[in-house]
Amino acid sequence: MSAVVDTHGHDHHDPHGGYGGILRWITTTNHKDIGTLYLWFSFIMFMVGGVMALVIRAELFSPGLQVVNPDFFNQMTTMHGLIMVFGAIMPAFVGFANWQIPMMIGAPDMAFARLNNWSFWLLPFAASLLVLSFFTPGGAPGVGWTLYAPLTVQMGVGMDLTIFAVHLLGMSSILGSINIITTILNLRAPGMTLMRMPLFCWTWLITAYLLVAAMPVLAGAVTMTLTDRHFGTSFFNAAGGGDPVLYQHVFWFFGHPEVYIIALPAFGVVSQVIPAFSRKPLFGYASMVYATSAIAILSFIVWAHHMYTVGMPVTGQLFFMYATTLIAVPTGVKVFNWVATMWKGSLTFETPMLFACGFLFLFTLGGFTGLVLSLVPIDIQLHDTYYVVAHFHYVMVAGALFSAFAGIYFWLPKWTGKMYDETLGKWHFWLTMIFFNMTFFVQHFLGLAGMPRRIPDYPLQFETWNKISSIGAFGFGLSQLLLLYVVLKCIRSGAPAPQKPWEGADSLEWTHLPTPVPYHTFETPPVLK
Amino acid sequence: MRGPKLFSALAGVVGLAASGLALGLEWNFVPAASKLAADIHWLHEAVMLLVTIIFVGVFGFMFYACYAHRKSKGHPASQFHENTTVEIIWTVIPAIILVAIAWPVTKVVIAQKDTTSPDITVKVTGYQWKWGYDYLKGEGEGISFVSTLSTPREQIEGKAPKGEHYLLEVDHELVVPLGKKVRVLTTAADVVHSWWVPAFGAKQDAIPGFIRDIWFKADRTGTFRSQCVELCGKEHGFMPIVVRVVTAEDYSKWVGEQKKTAAAAAERK
């Protein structure tokens, strides 16, 4: 097994006589270093966005205005959304891609090593612009993460900083995606055919295409906003011949694929974790690949289901409704495949598997509320209420975030060479699971009962559910500090991990590489049977 | 050991929902006051029933596997990893279910979009942060007023106890007659707003520079309350929508009063 391991004897911490200290991280072109940077960056952003969520939940603990004013509340909802989507979740999965894809396909590194460095280092600047917008006159934009025109035109200079931040984030994503596509298509080890790749690589390949197609559309939307604000254009201003709804169409043409940009890598992680702890191959590998592709293609023709209430013609509503419900078919196939993978396996429930099961259960719940929302008449009642907030947090948090947690616990031993504390990991899972549901399950009721989203104050009948939700949110937020503790403890004092700590894991990083992985791997490609 | 724990988490969630029921909290749609809303709520219940059955079925398998197919119980891992028949079945059956759902839903969509031959037409204009109502056609034609939040600032800032209809009360309610088809034209003066009355199943964005329409026909009298549902700036949470449905006679009386007030106001000028 270890015959193909890199045996060139490079010192673990001396990458070709490169810089040490902070300069090592600034100048690094190593996929593992860059993966680590992405993951820590996204964790910091997760904390920043999380604090914003807690400000929101603190204000909503009771009716009336107590903690913040409505203007600042809107800034919080906007920045919470932008930071979580673009700063936390997306970079986290790019971090996974950086660490895992070369190791999983038997490549020495990413295809464009310097570009990889730049893709990451754009992010801190983008994040700084977002945070800086709070300190401009008028503060950060209070328009929601969707940045709907023409409200955006009323905002202060903070809006412009946000637009530039979105440009940078988009550039980073596109460059990262080009790198991932090139790596997967060109750097696979001999014998690693596309249909033999671990599913994580497949879902990322498809995601990368989605990013390349969708991010420029977002850049277009915010650039039109910029010129409407400053250069006298009227893309979204009816008085000048434009249309505010055009913004929504363009935004959601990006926005819906974005949902799958976040979800597909999560599917990939779970598709590695579930077979490993079921000690059984993934059920329906080929149909998983086809289902993922089908979801990706459908994601481009369903965008207007976010806009059923803008007043589309009936044929438009029906088209987007039918197309949207179709997504349930490939998504259902994936869920059935995961359950069938567990069926008649030999299951154990270490922390990664717990998070994967939590993902499966709660993501499917979010999928079902998605089906409810896809139906036009029901959506008309639920659009822009807390039901939608509950729905997308089930998909984004219980979906993407849970699977990211599963991935962190799964690969942490490989990355650090040390085992994490299993008991604490399980505590992290159960606290996260309970507080997540406490926070978001009740929001379904709020939405059904008619509470609009993005309001800083609410009528009295919504008080009890909001209190429960707020308590849950603080519990959820605090539980995440436990993750930080578990990771730090693992790095400092974890027990040494074996090459393959998980009995059922079978991809190259477990079978062909020692633990901890050397700084450079696969300088000669592995031999695949 | 994990299976039962997952179950208890599930039980906790169900228990929470049940306790909500017991406490009489608002946890479902407000009662319908139009046939359209009743149809929507029926659709919602039917779809929820369907997805609950599927959910329980699918996760019945998962939890059973979590319980019975554990290594600690000595369950050996099978190595099967595909079964074309099963995979075709679970692709085709959901597709058939979707087609079955699509039929009744489509009928409601078409009904919802049919704004033809109204008895009364009202234009609703969204402003930052209030609603303007103009009766354009039908009985009451020419009546026009602006509707703003009437909850005192002290209540919002916690300096006075909050009233029963906190944030859901306005100075001028939209008044409409019972059993008449009301067509609502929406537009806005500044940014996008959204006008919604859940009891009627009527929600429509108000888009600056454009006119969109919806309709409702109330089937019982009463006062129906809601709020703007599209983020429209800092006072977005403070522009309620209140519709009072009255009998045809009361409506005529109200129209008479409005005209008198308008005439008096015109004379004073």
Chai-1 contact restraints between the chains, C-beta under 6 A:
chainA,res_idxA,chainB,res_idxB,connection_type,confidence,min_distance_angstrom,max_distance_angstrom,comment,restraint_id
A,G64,B,I156,contact,1.0,0.0,6.0,A-B,restraint_1
A,G64,B,G158,contact,1.0,0.0,6.0,A-B,restraint_2
A,L65,B,I156,contact,1.0,0.0,6.0,A-B,restraint_3
A,P70,B,K234,contact,1.0,0.0,6.0,A-B,restraint_4
A,D71,B,K234,contact,1.0,0.0,6.0,A-B,restraint_5
A,G144,B,L231,contact,1.0,0.0,6.0,A-B,restraint_6
A,P150,B,V191,contact,1.0,0.0,6.0,A-B,restraint_7
A,L151,B,V191,contact,1.0,0.0,6.0,A-B,restraint_8
A,A238,B,P208,contact,1.0,0.0,6.0,A-B,restraint_9
A,A238,B,G209,contact,1.0,0.0,6.0,A-B,restraint_10
A,P244,B,V192,contact,1.0,0.0,6.0,A-B,restraint_11
A,P244,B,I207,contact,1.0,0.0,6.0,A-B,restraint_12
A,R279,B,A77,contact,1.0,0.0,6.0,A-B,restraint_13
A,K280,B,A77,contact,1.0,0.0,6.0,A-B,restraint_14
A,P281,B,H81,contact,1.0,0.0,6.0,A-B,restraint_15
A,F283,B,H81,contact,1.0,0.0,6.0,A-B,restraint_16
A,G284,B,E82,contact,1.0,0.0,6.0,A-B,restraint_17
A,G284,B,E87,contact,1.0,0.0,6.0,A-B,restraint_18
A,S287,B,E87,contact,1.0,0.0,6.0,A-B,restraint_19
A,T309,B,K203,contact,1.0,0.0,6.0,A-B,restraint_20
A,T309,B,D205,contact,1.0,0.0,6.0,A-B,restraint_21
A,V310,B,D205,contact,1.0,0.0,6.0,A-B,restraint_22
A,G311,B,R212,contact,1.0,0.0,6.0,A-B,restraint_23
A,V314,B,K113,contact,1.0,0.0,6.0,A-B,restraint_24
A,Q317,B,V109,contact,1.0,0.0,6.0,A-B,restraint_25
A,T325,B,L98,contact,1.0,0.0,6.0,A-B,restraint_26
A,A328,B,P94,contact,1.0,0.0,6.0,A-B,restraint_27
A,V329,B,P94,contact,1.0,0.0,6.0,A-B,restraint_28
A,V329,B,A95,contact,1.0,0.0,6.0,A-B,restraint_29
A,G332,B,P94,contact,1.0,0.0,6.0,A-B,restraint_30
A,V333,B,T91,contact,1.0,0.0,6.0,A-B,restraint_31
A,F336,B,W90,contact,1.0,0.0,6.0,A-B,restraint_32
A,V339,B,F61,contact,1.0,0.0,6.0,A-B,restraint_33
A,V339,B,M62,contact,1.0,0.0,6.0,A-B,restraint_34
A,M342,B,A65,contact,1.0,0.0,6.0,A-B,restraint_35
A,W343,B,A65,contact,1.0,0.0,6.0,A-B,restraint_36
A,K344,B,H69,contact,1.0,0.0,6.0,A-B,restraint_37
A,K344,B,S78,contact,1.0,0.0,6.0,A-B,restraint_38
A,G345,B,H69,contact,1.0,0.0,6.0,A-B,restraint_39
A,G345,B,A77,contact,1.0,0.0,6.0,A-B,restraint_40
A,S346,B,K71,contact,1.0,0.0,6.0,A-B,restraint_41
A,S346,B,H75,contact,1.0,0.0,6.0,A-B,restraint_42
A,S346,B,P76,contact,1.0,0.0,6.0,A-B,restraint_43
A,S346,B,A77,contact,1.0,0.0,6.0,A-B,restraint_44
A,L347,B,H69,contact,1.0,0.0,6.0,A-B,restraint_45
A,L347,B,R70,contact,1.0,0.0,6.0,A-B,restraint_46
A,T348,B,K71,contact,1.0,0.0,6.0,A-B,restraint_47
A,F349,B,R2,contact,1.0,0.0,6.0,A-B,restraint_48
A,F368,B,V51,contact,1.0,0.0,6.0,A-B,restraint_49
A,V372,B,V47,contact,1.0,0.0,6.0,A-B,restraint_50
A,L375,B,V105,contact,1.0,0.0,6.0,A-B,restraint_51
A,V376,B,V109,contact,1.0,0.0,6.0,A-B,restraint_52
A,P377,B,I40,contact,1.0,0.0,6.0,A-B,restraint_53
A,P377,B,L43,contact,1.0,0.0,6.0,A-B,restraint_54
A,P377,B,V108,contact,1.0,0.0,6.0,A-B,restraint_55
A,P377,B,V109,contact,1.0,0.0,6.0,A-B,restraint_56
A,P377,B,Q112,contact,1.0,0.0,6.0,A-B,restraint_57
A,I378,B,L43,contact,1.0,0.0,6.0,A-B,restraint_58
A,I378,B,H44,contact,1.0,0.0,6.0,A-B,restraint_59
A,I380,B,K203,contact,1.0,0.0,6.0,A-B,restraint_60
A,Q381,B,I40,contact,1.0,0.0,6.0,A-B,restraint_61
A,D384,B,V229,contact,1.0,0.0,6.0,A-B,restraint_62
A,D384,B,E230,contact,1.0,0.0,6.0,A-B,restraint_63
A,M433,B,A9,contact,1.0,0.0,6.0,A-B,restraint_64
A,N437,B,V13,contact,1.0,0.0,6.0,A-B,restraint_65
A,F441,B,V13,contact,1.0,0.0,6.0,A-B,restraint_66
A,F445,B,W27,contact,1.0,0.0,6.0,A-B,restraint_67
A,L448,B,N28,contact,1.0,0.0,6.0,A-B,restraint_68
A,L448,B,F29,contact,1.0,0.0,6.0,A-B,restraint_69
A,A449,B,E26,contact,1.0,0.0,6.0,A-B,restraint_70
A,G450,B,V30,contact,1.0,0.0,6.0,A-B,restraint_71
A,G450,B,P198,contact,1.0,0.0,6.0,A-B,restraint_72
A,P452,B,Q227,contact,1.0,0.0,6.0,A-B,restraint_73
A,P452,B,V229,contact,1.0,0.0,6.0,A-B,restraint_74
A,R454,B,L231,contact,1.0,0.0,6.0,A-B,restraint_75
A,I455,B,G237,contact,1.0,0.0,6.0,A-B,restraint_76
A,P456,B,G237,contact,1.0,0.0,6.0,A-B,restraint_77
A,D457,B,G237,contact,1.0,0.0,6.0,A-B,restraint_78
A,P459,B,Y166,contact,1.0,0.0,6.0,A-B,restraint_79
A,P459,B,L167,contact,1.0,0.0,6.0,A-B,restraint_80
A,P459,B,L168,contact,1.0,0.0,6.0,A-B,restraint_81
A,L460,B,Y166,contact,1.0,0.0,6.0,A-B,restraint_82
A,Q461,B,E26,contact,1.0,0.0,6.0,A-B,restraint_83
A,T464,B,L25,contact,1.0,0.0,6.0,A-B,restraint_84
